[in-house]
């Protein structure tokens, strides 16, 4: 019975994290790195974000926009891309799988999963 209660409590607390404080938990600087690419995001508390993507150590995108969280989804609306790769007004979304103090995991539109680590 204790195990069942503990599981229910864990599930309730993880749902509360997504509902109440997912947005607040994501505010800060984050980095994802794999052997081919790296992504750096800064999510600001006022709903703005900046970021850049490198592919094979070459900068391919440096962007800015607005972000929000709805349910288990991070929504992005791009305002600019210094390298012209992403048009202003483009939108994107990532499925938010988990949030921890120093990391979060998303499922991208292509189905891949990425773990971002907090920096600074």
MMTF fields as JSON, N, C-alpha, C and O atoms, coordinates in Angstrom:
{
  "mmtfVersion": "1.0.0",
  "mmtfProducer": "UNKNOWN",
  "numBonds": 479,
  "numAtoms": 480,
  "numGroups": 120,
  "numChains": 1,
  "numModels": 1,
  "chainsPerModel": [1],
  "groupsPerChain": [120],
  "chainIdList": ["A"],
  "bondAtomList": [4, 2, 8, 6, 12, 10, 16, 14, 20, 18, 24, 22, 28, 26, 32, 30, 36, 34, 40, 38, 44, 42, 48, 46, 52, 50, 56, 54, 60, 58, 64, 62, 68, 66, 72, 70, 76, 74, 80, 78, 84, 82, 88, 86, 92, 90, 96, 94, 100, 98, 104, 102, 108, 106, 112, 110, 116, 114, 120, 118, 124, 122, 128, 126, 132, 130, 136, 134, 140, 138, 144, 142, 148, 146, 152, 150, 156, 154, 160, 158, 164, 162, 168, 166, 172, 170, 176, 174, 180, 178, 184, 182, 188, 186, 192, 190, 196, 194, 200, 198, 204, 202, 208, 206, 212, 210, 216, 214, 220, 218, 224, 222, 228, 226, 232, 230, 236, 234, 240, 238, 244, 242, 248, 246, 252, 250, 256, 254, 260, 258, 264, 262, 268, 266, 272, 270, 276, 274, 280, 278, 284, 282, 288, 286, 292, 290, 296, 294, 300, 298, 304, 302, 308, 306, 312, 310, 316, 314, 320, 318, 324, 322, 328, 326, 332, 330, 336, 334, 340, 338, 344, 342, 348, 346, 352, 350, 356, 354, 360, 358, 364, 362, 368, 366, 372, 370, 376, 374, 380, 378, 384, 382, 388, 386, 392, 390, 396, 394, 400, 398, 404, 402, 408, 406, 412, 410, 416, 414, 420, 418, 424, 422, 428, 426, 432, 430, 436, 434, 440, 438, 444, 442, 448, 446, 452, 450, 456, 454, 460, 458, 464, 462, 468, 466, 472, 470, 476, 474],
  "bondOrderList": [1, 1, 1, 1, 1, 1, 1, 1, 1, 1, 1, 1, 1, 1, 1, 1, 1, 1, 1, 1, 1, 1, 1, 1, 1, 1, 1, 1, 1, 1, 1, 1, 1, 1, 1, 1, 1, 1, 1, 1, 1, 1, 1, 1, 1, 1, 1, 1, 1, 1, 1, 1, 1, 1, 1, 1, 1, 1, 1, 1, 1, 1, 1, 1, 1, 1, 1, 1, 1, 1, 1, 1, 1, 1, 1, 1, 1, 1, 1, 1, 1, 1, 1, 1, 1, 1, 1, 1, 1, 1, 1, 1, 1, 1, 1, 1, 1, 1, 1, 1, 1, 1, 1, 1, 1, 1, 1, 1, 1, 1, 1, 1, 1, 1, 1, 1, 1, 1, 1],
  "groupList": [{"groupName": "UNK", "atomNameList": ["N", "CA", "C", "O"], "elementList": ["N", "C", "C", "O"], "formalChargeList": [0, 0, 0, 0], "bondAtomList": [1, 0, 2, 1, 3, 2], "bondOrderList": [1, 1, 2], "singleLetterCode": "X", "chemCompType": "L-PEPTIDE LINKING"}],
  "groupTypeList": [0, 0, 0, 0, 0, 0, 0, 0, 0, 0, 0, 0, 0, 0, 0, 0, 0, 0, 0, 0, 0, 0, 0, 0, 0, 0, 0, 0, 0, 0, 0, 0, 0, 0, 0, 0, 0, 0, 0, 0, 0, 0, 0, 0, 0, 0, 0, 0, 0, 0, 0, 0, 0, 0, 0, 0, 0, 0, 0, 0, 0, 0, 0, 0, 0, 0, 0, 0, 0, 0, 0, 0, 0, 0, 0, 0, 0, 0, 0, 0, 0, 0, 0, 0, 0, 0, 0, 0, 0, 0, 0, 0, 0, 0, 0, 0, 0, 0, 0, 0, 0, 0, 0, 0, 0, 0, 0, 0, 0, 0, 0, 0, 0, 0, 0, 0, 0, 0, 0, 0],
  "groupIdList": [1, 2, 3, 4, 5, 6, 7, 8, 9, 10, 11, 12, 13, 14, 15, 16, 17, 18, 19, 20, 21, 22, 23, 24, 25, 26, 27, 28, 29, 30, 31, 32, 33, 34, 35, 36, 37, 38, 39, 40, 41, 42, 43, 44, 45, 46, 47, 48, 49, 50, 51, 52, 53, 54, 55, 56, 57, 58, 59, 60, 61, 62, 63, 64, 65, 66, 67, 68, 69, 70, 71, 72, 73, 74, 75, 76, 77, 78, 79, 80, 81, 82, 83, 84, 85, 86, 87, 88, 89, 90, 91, 92, 93, 94, 95, 96, 97, 98, 99, 100, 101, 102, 103, 104, 105, 106, 107, 108, 109, 110, 111, 112, 113, 114, 115, 116, 117, 118, 119, 120],
  "secStructList": [7, 2, 2, 2, 2, 2, 2, 2, 2, 2, 2, 2, 2, 2, 2, 2, 0, 0, 0, 0, 0, 2, 2, 2, 2, 2, 7, 3, 3, 3, 3, 3, 3, 7, 1, 1, 3, 3, 3, 3, 3, 3, 3, 7, 6, 6, 1, 3, 3, 3, 3, 3, 3, 3, 3, 6, 6, 3, 3, 3, 3, 3, 3, 3, 3, 3, 3, 3, 3, 3, 6, 6, 3, 3, 3, 3, 3, 3, 3, 3, 3, 6, 6, 1, 1, 1, 7, 6, 6, 7, 3, 3, 3, 3, 3, 3, 3, 3, 3, 7, 1, 1, 3, 3, 3, 3, 3, 7, 6, 6, 1, 7, 3, 3, 3, 3, 3, 3, 3, 7],
  "xCoordList": [0.826, 0.0, 0.874, 0.56, 1.969, 2.862, 3.458, 3.613, 3.791, 4.376, 3.373, 3.746, 2.118, 1.08, 0.921, 0.839, 0.877, 0.754, 1.954, 1.797, 3.144, 4.346, 4.305, 4.674, 3.861, 3.754, 2.742, 3.002, 1.612, 0.596, 1.14, 0.927, 1.832, 2.416, 3.433, 3.452, 4.277, 5.269, 4.587, 4.992, 3.554, 2.843, 2.172, 2.199, 1.573, 0.924, 1.937, 1.663, 3.094, 4.094, 4.685, 5.005, 4.843, 5.366, 4.344, 4.726, 3.056, 2.023, 1.989, 1.811, 2.156, 2.162, 3.328, 3.191, 4.469, 5.627, 5.31, 5.648, 4.666, 4.335, 3.279, 3.368, 2.301, 1.226, 1.668, 1.529, 2.2, 2.431, 3.751, 3.797, 4.826, 6.119, 7.02, 8.214, 6.5, 7.344, 7.994, 9.193, 7.212, 7.757, 8.848, 9.934, 8.558, 9.539, 10.785, 11.898, 10.612, 11.755, 12.671, 13.859, 12.139, 12.929, 13.687, 14.574, 13.352, 14.056, 15.536, 15.877, 16.408, 17.843, 18.528, 17.936, 19.782, 20.585, 20.744, 20.96, 20.635, 20.629, 21.462, 21.568, 22.051, 22.852, 22.593, 22.491, 22.494, 22.428, 23.622, 23.907, 24.32, 25.482, 25.452, 25.236, 25.672, 25.91, 27.12, 27.672, 27.547, 28.76, 28.676, 29.712, 27.478, 27.32, 26.911, 27.383, 26.048, 25.525, 25.459, 25.536, 25.315, 25.043, 24.0, 23.93, 23.196, 22.152, 22.276, 22.467, 22.17, 22.232, 20.994, 20.721, 20.246, 19.054, 19.17, 19.721, 18.65, 18.428, 16.953, 16.473, 16.235, 14.816, 14.713, 15.182, 14.107, 13.97, 12.578, 11.615, 12.496, 11.242, 10.162, 8.981, 10.542, 9.56, 8.988, 8.244, 9.332, 8.793, 9.638, 9.228, 10.797, 11.702, 12.751, 13.058, 13.3, 14.397, 15.388, 15.052, 16.61, 17.643, 18.291, 18.194, 18.954, 19.615, 20.492, 20.482, 21.256, 22.089, 22.31, 22.281, 22.532, 22.781, 24.07, 24.278, 24.932, 26.125, 26.004, 25.476, 26.501, 26.506, 27.92, 28.459, 28.51, 29.917, 30.813, 31.664, 30.594, 31.374, 31.213, 31.984, 30.218, 29.969, 28.62, 27.617, 28.597, 27.355, 26.41, 26.756, 25.218, 24.259, 23.003, 22.248, 22.77, 21.592, 21.816, 22.332, 21.423, 21.494, 20.196, 20.016, 19.294, 17.916, 17.418, 18.063, 16.249, 15.575, 14.072, 13.611, 13.314, 11.865, 11.16, 11.71, 9.917, 9.085, 8.817, 8.719, 8.699, 8.451, 7.372, 7.132, 6.721, 5.723, 5.612, 6.119, 4.943, 4.683, 3.179, 2.497, 2.672, 1.255, 1.194, 1.56, 0.729, 0.691, 2.091, 2.952, 2.32, 3.626, 4.355, 5.12, 4.123, 4.698, 5.371, 4.805, 6.594, 7.258, 6.975, 7.25, 6.424, 6.092, 7.079, 7.433, 7.519, 8.477, 7.895, 7.331, 8.031, 7.738, 8.996, 9.428, 9.579, 10.844, 10.608, 9.711, 11.428, 11.347, 12.461, 12.266, 13.624, 14.752, 15.744, 15.789, 16.536, 17.657, 18.77, 18.646, 19.853, 20.957, 21.547, 22.119, 21.416, 21.979, 20.927, 21.236, 19.686, 18.635, 18.078, 17.382, 18.365, 17.897, 16.428, 15.705, 15.992, 14.619, 13.897, 14.341, 12.801, 12.09, 11.341, 10.848, 11.265, 10.495, 9.05, 8.477, 8.468, 7.097, 6.974, 5.895, 8.066, 8.029, 7.761, 8.172, 7.077, 6.779, 7.327, 7.545, 7.539, 8.029, 7.496, 7.006, 7.589, 7.143, 7.951, 8.343, 8.2, 8.857, 8.0, 7.457, 7.882, 7.166, 8.097, 9.21, 7.652, 8.436, 8.205, 7.11, 9.25, 9.125, 9.422, 8.771, 10.409, 10.728, 11.503, 12.183, 11.373, 12.132, 12.73, 12.037, 14.011, 14.708, 15.393, 15.359, 15.999, 16.663, 17.727, 17.806, 18.54, 19.665, 19.559, 20.538, 18.384, 18.224, 16.742, 15.868, 16.494, 15.159, 15.304, 16.316, 14.278, 14.296, 13.107, 11.983, 13.371, 12.308, 12.277, 13.261, 11.136, 11.021, 10.775, 9.759, 11.692, 11.598, 10.585, 10.105, 10.276, 9.294, 9.694, 8.827, 10.99, 11.452, 11.441, 11.843, 10.973, 10.887, 12.121, 12.099, 13.196, 14.411, 14.243, 13.508, 14.925, 14.902, 16.228, 17.285, 16.161, 17.371, 17.306, 16.283, 18.417, 18.54, 19.376, 20.529, 18.78, 19.456, 19.944, 19.232, 21.149, 21.737, 21.812, 22.121, 21.527, 21.595, 23.072, 23.94, 23.334, 24.68, 24.62, 23.589, 25.723, 25.902, 25.207, 25.27],
  "yCoordList": [-1.188, 0.0, 1.258, 2.238, 1.224, 2.388, 2.66, 3.812, 1.585, 1.735, 2.42, 3.311, 2.01, 2.596, 4.08, 4.913, 4.406, 5.81, 6.629, 7.76, 6.056, 6.764, 7.007, 8.088, 6.016, 6.184, 7.268, 8.096, 7.263, 8.282, 9.664, 10.604, 9.802, 11.081, 11.556, 12.736, 10.651, 11.012, 11.467, 12.465, 10.744, 11.125, 12.485, 13.302, 12.722, 14.01, 15.142, 16.209, 14.936, 15.994, 16.248, 17.395, 15.227, 15.461, 16.208, 17.047, 15.925, 16.67, 18.118, 19.019, 18.354, 19.722, 20.504, 21.691, 19.857, 20.524, 21.018, 22.152, 20.193, 20.606, 21.7, 22.624, 21.626, 22.608, 23.952, 24.973, 23.955, 25.208, 25.877, 27.099, 25.125, 25.783, 25.369, 25.671, 24.695, 24.279, 25.497, 25.491, 26.532, 27.733, 28.339, 28.656, 28.497, 29.078, 28.198, 28.716, 26.888, 25.969, 26.044, 25.736, 26.446, 26.511, 27.829, 27.923, 28.828, 30.112, 29.891, 29.339, 30.324, 30.175, 29.788, 29.862, 29.375, 28.988, 27.476, 26.83, 26.919, 25.478, 25.095, 25.862, 23.903, 23.414, 21.924, 21.128, 21.593, 20.203, 19.976, 20.803, 18.861, 18.551, 17.075, 16.214, 16.789, 15.421, 15.45, 16.527, 14.331, 14.332, 15.208, 15.566, 15.554, 16.314, 17.761, 18.655, 18.002, 19.36, 19.758, 18.927, 21.057, 21.578, 22.677, 23.379, 22.811, 23.835, 24.558, 23.928, 25.858, 26.679, 27.563, 28.272, 27.524, 28.351, 29.164, 28.697, 30.372, 31.169, 31.527, 32.28, 30.979, 31.284, 32.348, 32.144, 33.47, 34.573, 34.559, 34.085, 35.086, 35.103, 35.936, 35.747, 36.863, 37.725, 37.104, 37.762, 35.833, 35.147, 35.271, 34.802, 35.883, 35.975, 34.874, 34.393, 34.478, 33.519, 33.878, 34.54, 33.422, 33.509, 32.136, 31.33, 31.88, 30.599, 30.539, 31.424, 29.461, 29.208, 27.718, 26.967, 27.309, 25.911, 25.833, 26.594, 24.901, 24.612, 23.194, 22.302, 23.005, 21.696, 21.444, 22.192, 20.373, 20.051, 21.26, 21.628, 21.869, 22.992, 24.286, 25.226, 24.344, 25.56, 26.142, 25.429, 27.442, 28.112, 28.12, 28.636, 27.55, 27.49, 28.314, 28.597, 28.703, 29.499, 30.243, 29.685, 31.507, 32.342, 33.131, 34.061, 32.768, 33.226, 33.855, 33.78, 34.476, 35.086, 34.973, 34.871, 34.993, 34.921, 34.937, 35.358, 34.461, 34.355, 32.874, 32.068, 32.53, 31.138, 31.064, 32.029, 29.908, 29.662, 28.156, 27.365, 27.785, 26.373, 26.197, 26.925, 25.215, 24.838, 23.342, 22.547, 22.968, 21.549, 20.971, 21.422, 19.977, 19.314, 19.742, 18.962, 20.977, 21.454, 22.809, 23.724, 22.925, 24.228, 24.767, 24.102, 25.978, 26.619, 27.744, 28.502, 27.847, 28.881, 29.663, 29.073, 30.976, 31.821, 32.632, 33.416, 32.438, 33.095, 34.503, 34.744, 35.432, 36.835, 37.145, 37.927, 36.532, 36.799, 35.645, 34.862, 35.568, 34.64, 35.38, 35.704, 35.647, 36.437, 35.831, 36.553, 34.52, 33.862, 33.566, 32.953, 34.0, 33.871, 32.476, 32.23, 31.575, 30.191, 30.011, 29.224, 30.737, 30.619, 31.93, 32.983, 31.9, 33.141, 33.697, 32.941, 35.026, 35.668, 35.19, 35.103, 34.879, 34.397, 32.879, 32.347, 32.174, 30.705, 30.222, 30.859, 29.104, 28.528, 27.11, 26.449, 26.667, 25.315, 24.87, 25.686, 23.594, 23.05, 21.822, 21.068, 21.623, 20.427, 19.852, 20.59, 18.541, 17.871, 17.809, 17.292, 18.325, 18.354, 17.052, 16.805, 16.213, 14.896, 14.925, 14.226, 15.738, 15.84, 17.122, 17.665, 17.579, 18.741, 18.397, 17.92, 18.641, 18.49, 19.82, 20.728, 19.944, 21.194, 21.599, 22.768, 20.652, 20.972, 20.385, 20.403, 19.861, 19.331, 19.242, 19.224, 19.187, 18.854, 18.033, 18.119, 17.238, 16.364, 16.714, 16.855, 16.856, 17.128, 16.028, 15.322, 15.906, 15.118, 16.106, 16.802, 16.178, 17.116, 16.619, 15.488, 17.478, 17.143, 15.901, 15.177, 15.648, 14.471, 13.187, 12.124, 13.299, 12.129, 11.881, 11.027, 12.611, 12.418, 13.041, 14.014, 12.475, 13.013, 13.676, 13.178, 14.826, 15.565, 15.993, 16.474, 15.804, 16.252, 17.525, 17.533, 18.591, 19.876, 19.997, 19.642, 20.493, 20.7, 22.195, 22.999, 22.545, 23.953, 24.377, 23.616, 25.59, 26.142, 27.404, 28.072, 27.717, 28.856, 28.683, 29.561],
  "zCoordList": [0.0, 0.0, 0.0, -0.676, 0.759, 0.796, -0.583, -0.989, -1.296, -2.629, -3.565, -4.329, -3.509, -4.348, -4.017, -4.92, -2.752, -2.335, -2.809, -3.269, -2.695, -3.138, -4.641, -5.102, -5.408, -6.858, -7.22, -8.093, -6.564, -6.822, -6.501, -7.267, -5.394, -5.013, -6.047, -6.397, -6.539, -7.566, -8.847, -9.443, -9.278, -10.49, -10.338, -11.257, -9.183, -8.944, -8.943, -9.492, -8.342, -8.289, -9.671, -9.981, -10.518, -11.863, -12.71, -13.527, -12.536, -13.258, -12.801, -13.621, -11.521, -11.006, -11.58, -11.876, -11.742, -12.318, -13.713, -14.051, -14.539, -15.896, -15.902, -16.71, -15.042, -15.046, -14.508, -15.182, -13.292, -12.611, -12.881, -13.021, -12.96, -12.989, -14.141, -14.112, -15.148, -16.268, -16.91, -17.191, -17.141, -17.77, -16.901, -17.385, -15.635, -14.707, -14.608, -14.519, -14.623, -14.524, -15.743, -15.641, -16.881, -18.107, -18.279, -19.127, -17.496, -17.614, -17.296, -16.25, -18.205, -18.021, -19.316, -20.393, -19.201, -20.364, -20.409, -19.384, -21.621, -21.815, -23.034, -23.99, -22.99, -24.112, -24.335, -23.401, -25.624, -26.073, -26.991, -27.857, -26.805, -27.64, -28.011, -27.159, -29.3, -29.736, -30.672, -30.9, -31.213, -32.043, -33.304, -33.864, -33.754, -34.993, -34.764, -35.467, -33.798, -33.621, -32.159, -31.254, -31.962, -30.619, -30.744, -31.752, -29.705, -29.655, -28.32, -27.28, -28.354, -27.151, -27.133, -28.101, -26.039, -25.885, -24.601, -23.605, -24.637, -23.439, -23.416, -24.263, -22.436, -22.242, -21.157, -20.038, -21.482, -20.527, -19.904, -20.506, -18.697, -17.966, -18.614, -18.324, -19.493, -20.152, -21.425, -22.153, -21.701, -22.866, -24.121, -25.183, -24.027, -25.172, -25.079, -23.989, -26.222, -26.226, -27.323, -28.305, -27.124, -28.152, -28.239, -27.313, -29.363, -29.498, -30.717, -31.574, -30.769, -31.938, -32.077, -31.103, -33.325, -33.641, -34.442, -35.386, -34.049, -34.84, -35.379, -34.715, -36.594, -37.225, -37.715, -38.531, -37.201, -37.502, -37.225, -38.036, -36.048, -35.519, -36.324, -36.136, -37.22, -37.996, -37.579, -37.543, -37.262, -36.895, -38.089, -39.152, -37.922, -39.026, -38.77, -39.701, -37.513, -37.199, -35.893, -34.925, -35.879, -34.67, -34.64, -35.426, -33.742, -33.818, -32.523, -31.477, -32.632, -31.481, -31.71, -32.847, -30.612, -30.753, -29.412, -28.393, -29.448, -28.251, -27.979, -28.904, -26.688, -26.317, -25.257, -24.531, -25.172, -24.13, -23.932, -24.728, -22.861, -22.576, -22.48, -21.759, -23.221, -23.133, -22.894, -23.759, -21.714, -21.366, -21.361, -20.606, -22.202, -22.303, -23.577, -24.144, -24.028, -25.283, -25.106, -24.508, -25.636, -25.709, -27.106, -28.105, -27.17, -28.438, -28.709, -27.806, -29.951, -30.35, -31.529, -32.45, -31.5, -32.653, -32.916, -32.072, -34.088, -34.42, -34.931, -35.739, -34.447, -34.853, -35.849, -36.779, -35.652, -36.543, -36.507, -35.559, -37.574, -37.65, -38.371, -39.552, -37.662, -38.209, -39.479, -40.295, -39.657, -40.833, -41.903, -42.925, -41.67, -42.676, -42.883, -43.868, -41.991, -42.168, -41.754, -42.363, -40.725, -40.229, -40.529, -40.07, -41.283, -41.599, -40.381, -39.544, -40.297, -39.226, -39.31, -40.396, -38.151, -38.086, -38.096, -37.834, -38.395, -38.378, -36.96, -35.991, -36.845, -35.532, -35.46, -36.476, -34.23, -33.992, -32.645, -31.866, -32.371, -31.084, -30.758, -31.648, -29.479, -28.973, -27.859, -27.036, -27.837, -26.753, -25.548, -25.647, -24.432, -23.202, -22.446, -21.941, -22.371, -21.745, -20.253, -19.476, -19.844, -18.415, -18.148, -19.019, -16.915, -16.455, -15.102, -14.203, -14.972, -13.704, -13.412, -14.243, -12.268, -11.897, -12.915, -13.292, -13.359, -14.239, -15.638, -16.384, -16.014, -17.363, -17.721, -16.854, -19.023, -19.499, -20.778, -21.474, -21.076, -22.247, -23.119, -22.636, -24.427, -25.385, -26.443, -26.665, -27.079, -28.29, -29.409, -29.411, -30.358, -31.472, -32.506, -32.433, -33.456, -34.494, -35.287, -35.777, -35.416, -36.163, -35.323, -35.796, -34.063, -33.188, -32.341, -31.455, -32.598, -31.804, -30.417, -30.247, -29.444, -28.09, -27.801, -28.187, -27.104, -26.765, -25.301, -24.814, -24.631, -23.236, -23.221, -23.652, -22.721, -22.565, -21.134, -20.194, -20.972, -19.643, -19.354, -20.233, -18.114, -17.705, -17.678, -17.25, -18.14, -18.046, -17.212, -17.142, -16.59, -15.679, -14.402, -13.541]
}
